[in-house]
Amino acid sequence: MQVHPDTLGLLDQTIQARLLSEFGSTVEMLPFSNVSSTIVAPNSTVISTVEATKTVLANITETEMNAVKILTERASVLLWITGGRLFKAQSPEHSLVLGLARSLMLERPALKMPVLDLDNSMTGAAETCDHIVSVLQQTIDAENPDLEYRQYKGALYISRFVADTAINRHFQQVQDAEIIPCPVEEAGRCKLSINNVGQIDTLRFVEVNSIPQVMPGYVEVEVKVVGLNAKVSVCFFLSKYESTSY
């Protein structure tokens, strides 16, 4: 099923023709204002172009909200197409559906709601339809499909969150003040650090991940021993030192 604005556009007609040739069956066309629970069958596959030209969610009415609710509750796959040119963030109002889709898929795991944002003025309708079919097929066939896409100058990009293990580990160590016992010969490059100034028990060595390059004309010196006198140590650890002698 294809849900479109009340005025049928060129993109809607092109999508319908392409889906017919790709899947060999007629796609039912449904104006957004006619969406109802009696028309949208359970576990339907729906393509929505209601935000392909103008925003709906940014200034949604009660009737439109009910239509969105019906689509998200009865469809098993809801491909939501927007025309926000979000690759260059030209129309942020079209990005509201991203938060909606993420929330709905958490609340209703059976729903797959991919979002495809278009750059209507830079890519032809035929090429856009190729991307729509590609996204739809991956959503239906893949076990863990990507769900956020951007079209820009004829290319299809995937907006994907990837965990940064190194940053996550560093954040966890700082957040939890995690201390890992380690032999000196296995510690690698480290620097002396204190987590809370004034609390000696938070003194530790911190691993240094980045290795600076030795520039021409410079030498790298390996430190074997470091010594601190009492005044410097107290000033460093406690951030203050009261004395009349130097």
C-alpha positions in Angstrom: 0.0 0.0 0.0 1.2 3.5 -0.8 -0.1 6.4 1.3 0.3 9.7 -0.5 -0.8 13.4 -0.1 -4.3 14.2 -1.3 -2.8 15.6 -4.5 -1.0 12.8 -6.4 2.4 13.9 -7.6 4.9 12.6 -10.2 7.0 10.8 -7.6 3.9 8.9 -6.3 3.0 7.8 -9.9 6.6 6.8 -10.6 6.8 4.8 -7.3 3.6 3.0 -8.2 4.8 2.0 -11.6 8.2 0.9 -10.4 6.7 -1.3 -7.6 4.4 -2.9 -10.1 7.2 -3.8 -12.4 9.4 -4.9 -9.5 7.0 -7.1 -7.5 4.4 -7.9 -10.3 1.3 -6.7 -8.3 -0.7 -3.6 -8.3 0.0 -1.3 -5.3 -3.1 0.2 -3.7 -3.0 4.0 -3.6 -4.5 5.7 -0.5 -4.8 9.4 0.2 -3.5 10.3 3.6 -6.9 11.9 4.5 -8.6 8.5 3.8 -6.5 6.4 6.2 -8.6 4.3 8.5 -8.4 1.0 10.4 -10.8 -0.6 8.0 -8.7 0.0 5.0 -5.2 -0.6 6.4 -4.9 -4.3 7.0 -2.9 -5.7 9.9 0.8 -6.5 9.1 0.7 -4.4 5.9 3.7 -3.1 4.0 3.2 0.6 3.6 5.1 3.4 1.8 4.3 6.9 2.9 5.1 10.0 0.8 3.0 12.4 2.9 6.1 14.3 3.9 7.9 14.0 0.5 7.2 17.7 -0.3 5.9 19.4 2.9 6.1 18.7 6.6 3.2 17.1 8.4 4.5 16.1 11.9 5.8 19.6 12.6 2.2 21.1 12.6 0.1 17.9 12.8 -3.6 18.1 13.4 -5.7 15.7 15.4 -7.0 14.0 12.3 -3.5 13.5 10.9 -2.3 12.2 14.2 -5.0 9.6 14.2 -3.9 8.6 10.7 -0.3 8.2 11.7 -1.4 6.2 14.7 -3.3 3.8 12.5 -0.4 3.3 10.1 2.1 2.7 12.9 -0.2 0.3 14.7 -1.3 -1.8 11.8 1.7 -1.9 9.5 4.6 -4.3 9.9 6.8 -2.3 7.5 6.3 1.4 7.2 8.7 3.1 4.9 8.5 6.9 5.6 9.8 9.1 2.8 10.7 12.7 3.6 11.9 15.6 1.4 14.0 17.5 3.9 17.4 17.3 2.2 18.7 16.3 5.6 22.2 15.4 4.2 22.8 19.1 4.3 20.3 19.8 7.1 18.3 22.1 4.9 14.9 21.4 6.4 15.2 20.2 10.0 11.4 20.0 10.4 11.5 16.9 8.3 13.7 15.1 10.9 11.0 14.8 13.5 10.0 11.4 12.1 13.4 10.1 13.1 12.7 10.4 16.8 9.1 9.1 16.3 10.3 6.0 14.4 13.0 5.2 17.0 10.5 5.5 19.9 7.8 3.5 18.1 10.1 0.6 17.2 11.2 0.4 20.8 7.6 0.2 22.0 6.5 -2.1 19.2 9.3 -4.4 18.2 7.2 -6.0 15.4 7.3 -2.7 13.5 10.1 -1.8 11.1 9.9 1.8 10.2 12.8 2.9 7.9 13.1 6.6 7.0 14.4 7.7 3.6 15.1 11.4 3.1 15.3 12.7 -0.4 17.0 15.6 -2.2 14.2 16.0 -4.7 15.9 18.7 -6.8 19.1 16.8 -7.3 18.0 13.3 -8.1 15.6 12.1 -10.8 12.4 10.2 -9.9 13.6 7.0 -11.6 16.8 6.9 -9.6 14.9 7.8 -6.4 12.6 4.8 -7.1 15.7 2.5 -7.3 16.7 3.6 -3.8 13.1 3.2 -2.5 13.0 -0.4 -3.8 16.5 -1.1 -2.4 15.5 0.2 1.1 12.2 -1.7 1.0 13.8 -5.0 0.0 16.5 -4.8 2.7 14.0 -3.9 5.3 11.9 -7.0 4.4 14.7 -9.5 3.8 17.5 -8.5 6.2 17.5 -9.8 9.7 18.9 -6.6 11.1 18.3 -3.9 8.5 19.5 -0.3 8.5 16.6 2.0 9.1 17.8 5.6 8.4 18.9 6.7 4.9 19.8 9.9 3.1 19.8 10.5 -0.6 22.2 13.1 -2.0 23.1 13.8 -5.6 22.1 10.4 -6.8 23.9 8.4 -4.0 22.2 6.6 -1.1 23.8 7.1 2.3 23.2 5.2 5.5 22.9 7.1 8.8 24.2 4.6 11.3 25.3 4.7 15.0 28.6 2.9 15.6 30.0 2.3 19.0 33.5 3.8 19.6 35.1 1.2 21.9 38.0 3.4 22.9 35.9 6.4 23.9 33.4 4.2 25.7 36.2 2.5 27.7 37.8 5.9 28.6 34.4 7.3 29.6 33.6 4.3 31.8 37.0 4.5 33.5 36.5 8.2 34.2 32.9 7.9 35.2 33.4 4.9 37.6 37.0 5.8 38.6 37.9 2.3 37.5 41.4 1.1 38.5 42.9 -1.9 36.9 46.0 -3.5 38.5 48.7 -4.0 35.9 52.4 -4.9 36.0 54.7 -2.0 35.1 56.2 -3.9 32.2 52.7 -4.4 30.7 51.4 -0.9 31.3 52.8 0.6 28.1 52.7 4.4 27.8 51.2 6.0 30.9 51.0 9.3 32.6 50.6 10.2 36.3 47.1 11.6 37.0 44.9 12.3 40.0 41.2 11.9 39.6 40.2 14.2 42.5 42.7 16.8 43.6 43.2 16.5 47.3 42.4 12.8 47.6 45.6 10.8 47.5 43.8 7.5 47.0 42.6 8.6 43.6 46.2 8.9 42.3 46.9 6.5 39.4 48.6 6.1 36.1 46.5 6.6 33.1 47.1 4.9 29.8 48.1 7.2 26.9 46.6 5.8 23.6 48.0 8.3 21.1 51.7 8.2 20.4 53.1 11.5 19.1 55.4 11.4 16.2 59.0 12.5 16.7 59.6 15.5 14.5 62.9 16.1 12.6 65.5 17.6 14.9 63.9 16.2 18.1 64.8 13.1 20.1 62.6 10.8 22.3 63.8 10.3 25.8 62.7 7.3 27.8 62.1 8.2 31.5 63.4 5.7 34.0 62.9 7.5 37.3 60.8 10.5 38.4 61.3 12.3 41.7 59.2 14.9 43.4 60.2 16.8 46.5 57.7 17.2 49.4 56.6 20.7 48.5 55.9 19.9 44.9 54.1 16.7 45.8 51.8 18.4 48.3 51.1 21.3 45.9 50.3 18.8 43.1 48.2 16.5 45.2 46.4 19.0 47.4 46.4 22.0 44.9 47.6 24.3 47.8 50.6 24.6 50.1 51.0 27.0 52.9 54.6 27.7 54.0 56.9 30.6 54.7 60.1 28.8 53.6 61.1 28.0 50.0 
